[in-house]
């Protein structure tokens, strides 16, 4: 009888031990692209789709620099997902940034078309625009809509200034200062220049791009290709 009881205990113990073993399941990211609106924080945990046996996401993180959702565009981002079973998966996804009709006005921003671009203070000592924002460069680097001077903003294309090429004569550009006061400008001139500020016709626009001047206006600068720059003048 004792032998029978001992045998049953061994069987039960084997079953319990088997059930207690961790599930060896790898996380698999099934998303190929995710979508988010302009000027809305990217909620990766709700956007990334996964297929895994653990049935729980422990964390979702970016393996690339966090994008600024400043304009409708397609961005390539790296995503890492970890599950509670300790399995991890990484994948490169396409982020589709779409328009947002309910943009909330904030300080230190540039609004035009469907873009909402944050900017920071810079100087002409900077040799490259920041990756995730626009930046003041020429003119008065502290933007003011009442100083009767020029402020130049630089930004990347592709990037925060990807929509600059869609601006036309008469297009409105709203800029907010550090106190969230808004000032509206209208495009009155577009030009493409080389790194020295000359057009293909040989006209030197460098002084009008970078000088403070005595007129209330702004200039937006972004890349056309590896060398040429698109210059947008607005008063």
N, C-alpha and C positions, 0 to 999 in steps of 0.2 A: 504493500500500500504506500509506504514511504517513497518507494521508487517511482510510483505513478504520479504522486503529488509533485515530486521534484522535477519530473519530466514536464509536467504542465507549467510549472513556474519558469522553466527554461524557455518554453515556447512563447509564453506571454512576454517574458523579458525580451526575447528576440523581436517580437512585433513592436513593442514600445520603442526599442532601440532603433528599429528601422524607421518609424514615424518621426523620430526626433532628429534624424539626419537633415542637414540643410539642403534645400533644393539647389542643385547646380544648374542654374538657368542664366544665360547671358542676356543682357539688355540688347534690344535691337531697335534702333531709331527708324521709324517707317516714314517720317516726313521727308519730302523732297523740297518743299518750299513752305514758308510761313508768311503770313500777311499781318501788317500793322498799319495804323494810321499815322499821318504826320503829327508830330508834337505830342505823341502819346507814349508813355513808358512801355518798353517792350517786356511783356509778361511771357517769358519763355516756357514756364511750367504749364501754362494753359494752352500754348500754341504747338509745342512739340509733341507729336504723336509717337507712341512707343508700343512695342509688342514684346512682352516678357512674362516669364512664368511667376516671378515673385509678386507680380500684381501691385507693386508699390514703387513710386518714384521717391528717391531720397533727396536728390538735388539735380538741378539743371543749370549749367553754367556755360559761359561763352569761352571759347578757346582763342578767339580773336578780339581785337579792341571793340569795346561796346560802341555800336553805331549811334550817331545822332540822327533821329528820324525827322530831318528838317525839310525834306522835299520828296515828292513822288519820284521813286527810282527803284532800281533793283540792286541789292547789295548781296555780296557773298560773305557769309559768316560761318564760323566753326562753332559747333555745339557739343557739349559733353553731358551725358546723362548717367547718373549713378543710381542703382536700385538698392533696396534694403538687403538683398541677398549678396551685396558686395560686388556685383557685376557692373561693368562700366562699358559704355559705348560712345564713340565720337563720330561725328559726321559733318560734312560741309553742306550747308543748306543755302537756298536762295531766299532772301528776305525781300518781299514785295511791299514797298512803302506806298500807301495810297493816300488820296486827298482826305482831309478832315474839315468838314464844314463848320465845326464848332470849336475853332481855335480860341483859346483864352489869351488875352493880351498880357504879356509879361514884360518886365524891364529888360533892357539890353537885347532887343530882338530886332530882326529885319523881316518884314512881312511883304510878300509879293506873289502874285499868281496863287499857287497852292503851297507856297513855301513859308516856313516859320523858322528862321535861321538865328540861332544865338550868336552873339559876337563878344569878343573880349578886346581889351585895350592892348595895342602893340606899338611898334615904332618902325621906322625905315631901316633899322639895323637888322630886322628879321629878314632872312633870306628865303623862307618857305612858309606858306600858309599853314596854320595848325590843321591837324587831321580831322577834328570833330566839330569845329566851329569856324565862323568867320572872324576876322581880326582887323582892327583899324591899322592903317599903314601910313599913307601920305596925308597931307593936310593937317587938321587939328585932330590928334589921335584920341582926344576926349570928346566924344560926340555931344553936340548941343544943337538943338533945332532953332536956337535964337542968337547964335554968335555971329551970324552973317559970314560964315566961313565954310570951306570945303572939308569934308571928311571922306577919305578913301577907305573902302572895305575890301579885303582880299579873302578869297575862299576857293576851295577846290571844285573842279569839275572833271570827272564824276565826284560827287560829294555834296556838300551843303549848297553849292551854287550851280547845281546841275541844271536848274531851270533858267539860268541867266540868258541862255541862247533863245528863249521863247519871249523875252521882253521886246516890246516894240515902242516906237515913238508914241507917247501919250500914256503908256502903262504906269499905273500907280505903284509906288513903293512906300510902305509905312515903316518908320524907324522909331523905336522907343528908347528913351534915355535911361539913365540909372534910376530915375524917380518914376519910371513907367509913364512918362508923358509922351504922347504920340505925335509925330510930325509926318505929314504926307508930302511926298515929292513925285514929280512926273517926269518920265524919261523924255529927254529932248535931243539926245545924240547917242549914236552907237558907233563904235570904231574897233578895228582889229589892228593891234600894233605888235612890233617885235620887242624883244627884251629891253631895248633902249628907248622904247616909246615912239618909234616912227611907224607911220602907216606905209603900205606898199607904194603909195604915191610920193613918199619922202617927206610927209608933213610931220613935224615934231610936236607930239601931243604931251610929252612928258611934263612940261611945266603946268599945263592945265589939269593933268591927272593928279599931281602930287602937291601943288601949291595950296596954301590956305586960302588965298584970295580974299575978296571982300564981298562975296555973294553967298547967300545961304544955298548950299547944294551938297550933293553926295556923289560919289563915284563907286561903282562896283567893278571889281576886277576878277576874272576867272580865266582858266586855260581854254584855248581852242585846240591846241595840239602840244607837242613837246616844247615848242618855243614861243608861239604866238599867244597873245592875250586878248580876250574880249573886254572892252571897256564900255561901261554903261554910265552915261552922264545923266543926272536928274536934278531938277531945280524945284 
